[in-house]
């Protein structure tokens, strides 16, 4: 591509060559004698202007075309730069929006986890000095899952029986726990959908905690289909 200096140099060379060629042609035709007659100088001026004016006009026309073409190229470059800047700004806004959404989702998941912990610490029965909470029932459900041939403890058998009775206090706690697990699954799915290329430690941590609850939740309730599979797929990665 020609630079501005090369184009300017070429224009000067054409101008000088045109002037020299015009003078050389006149000298070749009429000699080098300097006339003292005004009309001959006037004729020389007409000749000089008549030959060079079209050349200069043509050069000026080409210069105008070149200037228009250059301005068009600069405008296209500016437009492309503006488009890249706009795209970059949109990407940054999108990234910030996704980051804010992830923070909001994580905040909700933390709140749900806090509520789950409170439910797990609820006392369901006392047998002398022994205090049983929902958390102990969760551990018993996990034990039975690992050793299905072993009989369930009387406490867990009574817990499951009462938890299935509509209106009982235990049933209300279990229903709330099932709801919280379901909502945690929904928000973790939304969290994972925003970053499908990465299973974050935070996502895995909460998925593992909920996965540990599924044995008991399935014994006493009817969680949505696919809940256990989702938690397992995240916790297993």
C-alpha positions as protocol buffer text, in pm:
chain_id: "A"
residue {
  index: 1
  type: UNK
  ca { x: 0 y: 0 z: 0 }
}
residue {
  index: 2
  type: UNK
  ca { x: 128 y: 342 z: -93 }
}
residue {
  index: 3
  type: UNK
  ca { x: 219 y: 578 z: 190 }
}
residue {
  index: 4
  type: UNK
  ca { x: 139 y: 948 z: 196 }
}
residue {
  index: 5
  type: UNK
  ca { x: 504 y: 1038 z: 132 }
}
residue {
  index: 6
  type: UNK
  ca { x: 523 y: 815 z: -175 }
}
residue {
  index: 7
  type: UNK
  ca { x: 202 y: 955 z: -319 }
}
residue {
  index: 8
  type: UNK
  ca { x: 315 y: 1313 z: -256 }
}
residue {
  index: 9
  type: UNK
  ca { x: 654 y: 1241 z: -413 }
}
residue {
  index: 10
  type: UNK
  ca { x: 491 y: 1083 z: -718 }
}
residue {
  index: 11
  type: UNK
  ca { x: 265 y: 1389 z: -762 }
}
residue {
  index: 12
  type: UNK
  ca { x: 562 y: 1627 z: -743 }
}
residue {
  index: 13
  type: UNK
  ca { x: 751 y: 1413 z: -994 }
}
residue {
  index: 14
  type: UNK
  ca { x: 457 y: 1420 z: -1238 }
}
residue {
  index: 15
  type: UNK
  ca { x: 425 y: 1797 z: -1202 }
}
residue {
  index: 16
  type: UNK
  ca { x: 796 y: 1855 z: -1263 }
}
residue {
  index: 17
  type: UNK
  ca { x: 803 y: 1610 z: -1552 }
}
residue {
  index: 18
  type: UNK
  ca { x: 502 y: 1783 z: -1710 }
}
residue {
  index: 19
  type: UNK
  ca { x: 664 y: 2126 z: -1678 }
}
residue {
  index: 20
  type: UNK
  ca { x: 997 y: 2005 z: -1819 }
}
residue {
  index: 21
  type: UNK
  ca { x: 826 y: 1820 z: -2102 }
}
residue {
  index: 22
  type: UNK
  ca { x: 624 y: 2129 z: -2193 }
}
residue {
  index: 23
  type: UNK
  ca { x: 931 y: 2352 z: -2190 }
}
residue {
  index: 24
  type: UNK
  ca { x: 1138 y: 2095 z: -2381 }
}
residue {
  index: 25
  type: UNK
  ca { x: 872 y: 2065 z: -2651 }
}
residue {
  index: 26
  type: UNK
  ca { x: 857 y: 2445 z: -2690 }
}
residue {
  index: 27
  type: UNK
  ca { x: 1235 y: 2477 z: -2705 }
}
residue {
  index: 28
  type: UNK
  ca { x: 1258 y: 2191 z: -2955 }
}
residue {
  index: 29
  type: UNK
  ca { x: 999 y: 2357 z: -3178 }
}
residue {
  index: 30
  type: UNK
  ca { x: 1099 y: 2726 z: -3147 }
}
residue {
  index: 31
  type: UNK
  ca { x: 1452 y: 2725 z: -3010 }
}
residue {
  index: 32
  type: UNK
  ca { x: 1598 y: 2898 z: -2706 }
}
residue {
  index: 33
  type: UNK
  ca { x: 1594 y: 3255 z: -2837 }
}
residue {
  index: 34
  type: UNK
  ca { x: 1427 y: 3495 z: -2593 }
}
residue {
  index: 35
  type: UNK
  ca { x: 1183 y: 3711 z: -2782 }
}
residue {
  index: 36
  type: UNK
  ca { x: 1137 y: 4083 z: -2711 }
}
residue {
  index: 37
  type: UNK
  ca { x: 784 y: 4085 z: -2849 }
}
residue {
  index: 38
  type: UNK
  ca { x: 497 y: 4092 z: -2603 }
}
residue {
  index: 39
  type: UNK
  ca { x: 261 y: 3896 z: -2827 }
}
residue {
  index: 40
  type: UNK
  ca { x: 507 y: 3607 z: -2851 }
}
residue {
  index: 41
  type: UNK
  ca { x: 535 y: 3595 z: -2471 }
}
residue {
  index: 42
  type: UNK
  ca { x: 157 y: 3601 z: -2455 }
}
residue {
  index: 43
  type: UNK
  ca { x: 143 y: 3309 z: -2697 }
}
residue {
  index: 44
  type: UNK
  ca { x: 400 y: 3125 z: -2489 }
}
residue {
  index: 45
  type: UNK
  ca { x: 186 y: 3179 z: -2180 }
}
residue {
  index: 46
  type: UNK
  ca { x: -122 y: 3052 z: -2360 }
}
residue {
  index: 47
  type: UNK
  ca { x: 70 y: 2747 z: -2475 }
}
residue {
  index: 48
  type: UNK
  ca { x: 213 y: 2682 z: -2131 }
}
residue {
  index: 49
  type: UNK
  ca { x: -121 y: 2721 z: -1956 }
}
residue {
  index: 50
  type: UNK
  ca { x: -314 y: 2530 z: -2221 }
}
residue {
  index: 51
  type: UNK
  ca { x: -86 y: 2230 z: -2192 }
}
residue {
  index: 52
  type: UNK
  ca { x: -33 y: 2221 z: -1815 }
}
residue {
  index: 53
  type: UNK
  ca { x: -371 y: 2333 z: -1685 }
}
residue {
  index: 54
  type: UNK
  ca { x: -547 y: 2008 z: -1793 }
}
residue {
  index: 55
  type: UNK
  ca { x: -260 y: 1810 z: -1641 }
}
residue {
  index: 56
  type: UNK
  ca { x: -287 y: 1996 z: -1311 }
}
residue {
  index: 57
  type: UNK
  ca { x: -665 y: 1970 z: -1318 }
}
residue {
  index: 58
  type: UNK
  ca { x: -641 y: 1594 z: -1375 }
}
residue {
  index: 59
  type: UNK
  ca { x: -392 y: 1564 z: -1089 }
}
residue {
  index: 60
  type: UNK
  ca { x: -621 y: 1768 z: -867 }
}
residue {
  index: 61
  type: UNK
  ca { x: -911 y: 1538 z: -960 }
}
residue {
  index: 62
  type: UNK
  ca { x: -707 y: 1229 z: -877 }
}
residue {
  index: 63
  type: UNK
  ca { x: -600 y: 1394 z: -552 }
}
residue {
  index: 64
  type: UNK
  ca { x: -963 y: 1456 z: -463 }
}
residue {
  index: 65
  type: UNK
  ca { x: -1053 y: 1095 z: -539 }
}
residue {
  index: 66
  type: UNK
  ca { x: -760 y: 975 z: -328 }
}
residue {
  index: 67
  type: UNK
  ca { x: -864 y: 1204 z: -41 }
}
residue {
  index: 68
  type: UNK
  ca { x: -1223 y: 1074 z: -55 }
}
residue {
  index: 69
  type: UNK
  ca { x: -1101 y: 714 z: -65 }
}
residue {
  index: 70
  type: UNK
  ca { x: -870 y: 776 z: 231 }
}
residue {
  index: 71
  type: UNK
  ca { x: -1144 y: 942 z: 434 }
}
residue {
  index: 72
  type: UNK
  ca { x: -1374 y: 649 z: 356 }
}
residue {
  index: 73
  type: UNK
  ca { x: -1108 y: 402 z: 473 }
}
residue {
  index: 74
  type: UNK
  ca { x: -1054 y: 602 z: 792 }
}
residue {
  index: 75
  type: UNK
  ca { x: -1429 y: 614 z: 850 }
}
residue {
  index: 76
  type: UNK
  ca { x: -1455 y: 236 z: 806 }
}
residue {
  index: 77
  type: UNK
  ca { x: -1163 y: 185 z: 1045 }
}
residue {
  index: 78
  type: UNK
  ca { x: -1328 y: 416 z: 1299 }
}
residue {
  index: 79
  type: UNK
  ca { x: -1658 y: 232 z: 1257 }
}
residue {
  index: 80
  type: UNK
  ca { x: -1489 y: -106 z: 1309 }
}
residue {
  index: 81
  type: UNK
  ca { x: -1309 y: 26 z: 1616 }
}
residue {
  index: 82
  type: UNK
  ca { x: -1638 y: 159 z: 1753 }
}
residue {
  index: 83
  type: UNK
  ca { x: -1803 y: -179 z: 1688 }
}
residue {
  index: 84
  type: UNK
  ca { x: -1521 y: -361 z: 1867 }
}
residue {
  index: 85
  type: UNK
  ca { x: -1546 y: -121 z: 2160 }
}
residue {
  index: 86
  type: UNK
  ca { x: -1923 y: -165 z: 2169 }
}
residue {
  index: 87
  type: UNK
  ca { x: -1888 y: -544 z: 2159 }
}
residue {
  index: 88
  type: UNK
  ca { x: -1625 y: -532 z: 2433 }
}
residue {
  index: 89
  type: UNK
  ca { x: -1848 y: -311 z: 2649 }
}
residue {
  index: 90
  type: UNK
  ca { x: -2144 y: -544 z: 2594 }
}
residue {
  index: 91
  type: UNK
  ca { x: -1929 y: -844 z: 2689 }
}
residue {
  index: 92
  type: UNK
  ca { x: -1816 y: -667 z: 3006 }
}
residue {
  index: 93
  type: UNK
  ca { x: -2175 y: -578 z: 3097 }
}
residue {
  index: 94
  type: UNK
  ca { x: -2280 y: -938 z: 3030 }
}
residue {
  index: 95
  type: UNK
  ca { x: -1994 y: -1072 z: 3242 }
}
residue {
  index: 96
  type: UNK
  ca { x: -2080 y: -834 z: 3526 }
}
residue {
  index: 97
  type: UNK
  ca { x: -2446 y: -930 z: 3501 }
}
residue {
  index: 98
  type: UNK
  ca { x: -2360 y: -1302 z: 3513 }
}
residue {
  index: 99
  type: UNK
  ca { x: -2126 y: -1243 z: 3805 }
}
residue {
  index: 100
  type: UNK
  ca { x: -2398 y: -1053 z: 3990 }
}
residue {
  index: 101
  type: UNK
  ca { x: -2647 y: -1331 z: 3914 }
}
residue {
  index: 102
  type: UNK
  ca { x: -2402 y: -1593 z: 4044 }
}
residue {
  index: 103
  type: UNK
  ca { x: -2354 y: -1392 z: 4362 }
}
residue {
  index: 104
  type: UNK
  ca { x: -2730 y: -1362 z: 4408 }
}
residue {
  index: 105
  type: UNK
  ca { x: -2781 y: -1734 z: 4348 }
}
residue {
  index: 106
  type: UNK
  ca { x: -2504 y: -1820 z: 4592 }
}
residue {
  index: 107
  type: UNK
  ca { x: -2657 y: -1590 z: 4851 }
}
residue {
  index: 108
  type: UNK
  ca { x: -2992 y: -1768 z: 4816 }
}
residue {
  index: 109
  type: UNK
  ca { x: -2827 y: -2112 z: 4835 }
}
residue {
  index: 110
  type: UNK
  ca { x: -2645 y: -2008 z: 5154 }
}
residue {
  index: 111
  type: UNK
  ca { x: -2973 y: -1895 z: 5305 }
}
residue {
  index: 112
  type: UNK
  ca { x: -3140 y: -2224 z: 5209 }
}
residue {
  index: 113
  type: UNK
  ca { x: -2848 y: -2416 z: 5358 }
}
residue {
  index: 114
  type: UNK
  ca { x: -2882 y: -2218 z: 5680 }
}
residue {
  index: 115
  type: UNK
  ca { x: -3251 y: -2305 z: 5700 }
}
residue {
  index: 116
  type: UNK
  ca { x: -3173 y: -2672 z: 5631 }
}
residue {
  index: 117
  type: UNK
  ca { x: -2924 y: -2672 z: 5918 }
}
residue {
  index: 118
  type: UNK
  ca { x: -3187 y: -2530 z: 6152 }
}
residue {
  index: 119
  type: UNK
  ca { x: -3434 y: -2802 z: 6055 }
}
residue {
  index: 120
  type: UNK
  ca { x: -3169 y: -3072 z: 6106 }
}
residue {
  index: 121
  type: UNK
  ca { x: -3107 y: -2944 z: 6459 }
}
residue {
  index: 122
  type: UNK
  ca { x: -3474 y: -2967 z: 6558 }
}
residue {
  index: 123
  type: UNK
  ca { x: -3529 y: -3209 z: 6847 }
}
residue {
  index: 124
  type: UNK
  ca { x: -3786 y: -3476 z: 6760 }
}
residue {
  index: 125
  type: UNK
  ca { x: -3770 y: -3691 z: 7072 }
}
residue {
  index: 126
  type: UNK
  ca { x: -3586 y: -3740 z: 7398 }
}
residue {
  index: 127
  type: UNK
  ca { x: -3522 y: -4079 z: 7554 }
}
residue {
  index: 128
  type: UNK
  ca { x: -3376 y: -4015 z: 7895 }
}
residue {
  index: 129
  type: UNK
  ca { x: -3044 y: -3840 z: 7848 }
}
residue {
  index: 130
  type: UNK
  ca { x: -3051 y: -3913 z: 7475 }
}
residue {
  index: 131
  type: UNK
  ca { x: -3175 y: -3631 z: 7256 }
}
residue {
  index: 132
  type: UNK
  ca { x: -3259 y: -3719 z: 6898 }
}
residue {
  index: 133
  type: UNK
  ca { x: -3273 y: -3457 z: 6625 }
}
residue {
  index: 134
  type: UNK
  ca { x: -3354 y: -3472 z: 6256 }
}
residue {
  index: 135
  type: UNK
  ca { x: -2978 y: -3485 z: 6195 }
}
residue {
  index: 136
  type: UNK
  ca { x: -2951 y: -3823 z: 6371 }
}
residue {
  index: 137
  type: UNK
  ca { x: -3235 y: -3951 z: 6155 }
}
residue {
  index: 138
  type: UNK
  ca { x: -3042 y: -3840 z: 5847 }
}
residue {
  index: 139
  type: UNK
  ca { x: -2737 y: -4036 z: 5965 }
}
residue {
  index: 140
  type: UNK
  ca { x: -2952 y: -4343 z: 6033 }
}
residue {
  index: 141
  type: UNK
  ca { x: -3101 y: -4323 z: 5684 }
}
residue {
  index: 142
  type: UNK
  ca { x: -2750 y: -4315 z: 5538 }
}
residue {
  index: 143
  type: UNK
  ca { x: -2649 y: -4618 z: 5745 }
}
residue {
  index: 144
  type: UNK
  ca { x: -2948 y: -4814 z: 5618 }
}
residue {
  index: 145
  type: UNK
  ca { x: -2863 y: -4714 z: 5262 }
}
residue {
  index: 146
  type: UNK
  ca { x: -2509 y: -4848 z: 5299 }
}
residue {
  index: 147
  type: UNK
  ca { x: -2625 y: -5169 z: 5476 }
}
residue {
  index: 148
  type: UNK
  ca { x: -2975 y: -5239 z: 5339 }
}
residue {
  index: 149
  type: UNK
  ca { x: -2985 y: -5582 z: 5505 }
}
residue {
  index: 150
  type: UNK
  ca { x: -2959 y: -5429 z: 5852 }
}
residue {
  index: 151
  type: UNK
  ca { x: -3286 y: -5352 z: 6034 }
}
residue {
  index: 152
  type: UNK
  ca { x: -3375 y: -4987 z: 6097 }
}
residue {
  index: 153
  type: UNK
  ca { x: -3358 y: -4865 z: 6453 }
}
residue {
  index: 154
  type: UNK
  ca { x: -3690 y: -4827 z: 6638 }
}
residue {
  index: 155
  type: UNK
  ca { x: -3633 y: -4453 z: 6661 }
}
residue {
  index: 156
  type: UNK
  ca { x: -3591 y: -4419 z: 6287 }
}
residue {
  index: 157
  type: UNK
  ca { x: -3888 y: -4648 z: 6217 }
}
residue {
  index: 158
  type: UNK
  ca { x: -4107 y: -4432 z: 6441 }
}
residue {
  index: 159
  type: UNK
  ca { x: -3967 y: -4117 z: 6282 }
}
residue {
  index: 160
  type: UNK
  ca { x: -4058 y: -4230 z: 5931 }
}
residue {
  index: 161
  type: UNK
  ca { x: -4404 y: -4342 z: 6045 }
}
residue {
  index: 162
  type: UNK
  ca { x: -4484 y: -4011 z: 6217 }
}
residue {
  index: 163
  type: UNK
  ca { x: -4328 y: -3807 z: 5935 }
}
residue {
  index: 164
  type: UNK
  ca { x: -4580 y: -3959 z: 5695 }
}
residue {
  index: 165
  type: UNK
  ca { x: -4879 y: -3858 z: 5907 }
}
residue {
  index: 166
  type: UNK
  ca { x: -5028 y: -3535 z: 5770 }
}
residue {
  index: 167
  type: UNK
  ca { x: -5046 y: -3263 z: 6030 }
}
residue {
  index: 168
  type: UNK
  ca { x: -4793 y: -3408 z: 6271 }
}
residue {
  index: 169
  type: UNK
  ca { x: -4514 y: -3184 z: 6398 }
}
residue {
  index: 170
  type: UNK
  ca { x: -4249 y: -3410 z: 6249 }
}
residue {
  index: 171
  type: UNK
  ca { x: -4435 y: -3415 z: 5916 }
}
residue {
  index: 172
  type: UNK
  ca { x: -4423 y: -3035 z: 5905 }
}
residue {
  index: 173
  type: UNK
  ca { x: -4047 y: -3033 z: 5964 }
}
residue {
  index: 174
  type: UNK
  ca { x: -3989 y: -3302 z: 5704 }
}
residue {
  index: 175
  type: UNK
  ca { x: -4212 y: -3121 z: 5454 }
}
residue {
  index: 176
  type: UNK
  ca { x: -4011 y: -2804 z: 5506 }
}
residue {
  index: 177
  type: UNK
  ca { x: -3686 y: -2995 z: 5467 }
}
residue {
  index: 178
  type: UNK
  ca { x: -3808 y: -3152 z: 5141 }
}
residue {
  index: 179
  type: UNK
  ca { x: -3907 y: -2809 z: 5012 }
}
residue {
  index: 180
  type: UNK
  ca { x: -3569 y: -2661 z: 5104 }
}
residue {
  index: 181
  type: UNK
  ca { x: -3382 y: -2944 z: 4931 }
}
residue {
  index: 182
  type: UNK
  ca { x: -3596 y: -2900 z: 4621 }
}
residue {
  index: 183
  type: UNK
  ca { x: -3535 y: -2523 z: 4608 }
}
residue {
  index: 184
  type: UNK
  ca { x: -3162 y: -2575 z: 4664 }
}
residue {
  index: 185
  type: UNK
  ca { x: -3161 y: -2812 z: 4367 }
}
residue {
  index: 186
  type: UNK
  ca { x: -3334 y: -2551 z: 4150 }
}
residue {
  index: 187
  type: UNK
  ca { x: -3092 y: -2271 z: 4242 }
}
residue {
  index: 188
  type: UNK
  ca { x: -2786 y: -2493 z: 4206 }
}
residue {
  index: 189
  type: UNK
  ca { x: -2909 y: -2594 z: 3860 }
}
residue {
  index: 190
  type: UNK
  ca { x: -2939 y: -2226 z: 3768 }
}
residue {
  index: 191
  type: UNK
  ca { x: -2590 y: -2166 z: 3913 }
}
residue {
  index: 192
  type: UNK
  ca { x: -2444 y: -2453 z: 3710 }
}
residue {
  index: 193
  type: UNK
  ca { x: -2619 y: -2336 z: 3391 }
}
residue {
  index: 194
  type: UNK
  ca { x: -2433 y: -2002 z: 3407 }
}
residue {
  index: 195
  type: UNK
  ca { x: -2095 y: -2176 z: 3411 }
}
residue {
  index: 196
  type: UNK
  ca { x: -2140 y: -2516 z: 3243 }
}
residue {
  index: 197
  type: UNK
  ca { x: -1767 y: -2541 z: 3174 }
}
residue {
  index: 198
  type: UNK
  ca { x: -1678 y: -2538 z: 3545 }
}
residue {
  index: 199
  type: UNK
  ca { x: -1799 y: -2724 z: 3852 }
}
residue {
  index: 200
  type: UNK
  ca { x: -1697 y: -2485 z: 4127 }
}
residue {
  index: 201
  type: UNK
  ca { x: -1602 y: -2607 z: 4476 }
}
residue {
  index: 202
  type: UNK
  ca { x: -1895 y: -2409 z: 4613 }
}
residue {
  index: 203
  type: UNK
  ca { x: -2139 y: -2590 z: 4387 }
}
residue {
  index: 204
  type: UNK
  ca { x: -1990 y: -2928 z: 4478 }
}
residue {
  index: 205
  type: UNK
  ca { x: -1998 y: -2850 z: 4851 }
}
residue {
  index: 206
  type: UNK
  ca { x: -2370 y: -2772 z: 4863 }
}
residue {
  index: 207
  type: UNK
  ca { x: -2454 y: -3056 z: 4626 }
}
residue {
  index: 208
  type: UNK
  ca { x: -2275 y: -3303 z: 4854 }
}
residue {
  index: 209
  type: UNK
  ca { x: -2460 y: -3174 z: 5161 }
}
residue {
  index: 210
  type: UNK
  ca { x: -2797 y: -3212 z: 4991 }
}
residue {
  index: 211
  type: UNK
  ca { x: -2700 y: -3549 z: 4848 }
}
residue {
  index: 212
  type: UNK
  ca { x: -2647 y: -3673 z: 5205 }
}
residue {
  index: 213
  type: UNK
  ca { x: -3008 y: -3578 z: 5284 }
}
residue {
  index: 214
  type: UNK
  ca { x: -3167 y: -3767 z: 4997 }
}
residue {
  index: 215
  type: UNK
  ca { x: -3182 y: -4107 z: 5173 }
}
residue {
  index: 216
  type: UNK
  ca { x: -3399 y: -3968 z: 5452 }
}
residue {
  index: 217
  type: UNK
  ca { x: -3601 y: -3736 z: 5226 }
}
residue {
  index: 218
  type: UNK
  ca { x: -3687 y: -4025 z: 4995 }
}
residue {
  index: 219
  type: UNK
  ca { x: -3792 y: -4241 z: 5292 }
}
residue {
  index: 220
  type: UNK
  ca { x: -4035 y: -3984 z: 5429 }
}
residue {
  index: 221
  type: UNK
  ca { x: -4139 y: -3786 z: 5125 }
}
residue {
  index: 222
  type: UNK
  ca { x: -4158 y: -3768 z: 4748 }
}
residue {
  index: 223
  type: UNK
  ca { x: -3887 y: -3538 z: 4617 }
}
residue {
  index: 224
  type: UNK
  ca { x: -3906 y: -3437 z: 4248 }
}
residue {
  index: 225
  type: UNK
  ca { x: -3770 y: -3690 z: 4001 }
}
residue {
  index: 226
  type: UNK
  ca { x: -3410 y: -3618 z: 3912 }
}
residue {
  index: 227
  type: UNK
  ca { x: -3320 y: -3440 z: 4236 }
}
residue {
  index: 228
  type: UNK
  ca { x: -3093 y: -3715 z: 4362 }
}
residue {
  index: 229
  type: UNK
  ca { x: -2938 y: -3760 z: 4017 }
}
residue {
  index: 230
  type: UNK
  ca { x: -2853 y: -3391 z: 3992 }
}
residue {
  index: 231
  type: UNK
  ca { x: -2687 y: -3379 z: 4334 }
}
residue {
  index: 232
  type: UNK
  ca { x: -2497 y: -3700 z: 4259 }
}
residue {
  index: 233
  type: UNK
  ca { x: -2374 y: -3575 z: 3921 }
}
residue {
  index: 234
  type: UNK
  ca { x: -2234 y: -3258 z: 4076 }
}
residue {
  index: 235
  type: UNK
  ca { x: -2094 y: -3419 z: 4391 }
}
residue {
  index: 236
  type: UNK
  ca { x: -1931 y: -3696 z: 4188 }
}
residue {
  index: 237
  type: UNK
  ca { x: -1730 y: -3458 z: 3965 }
}
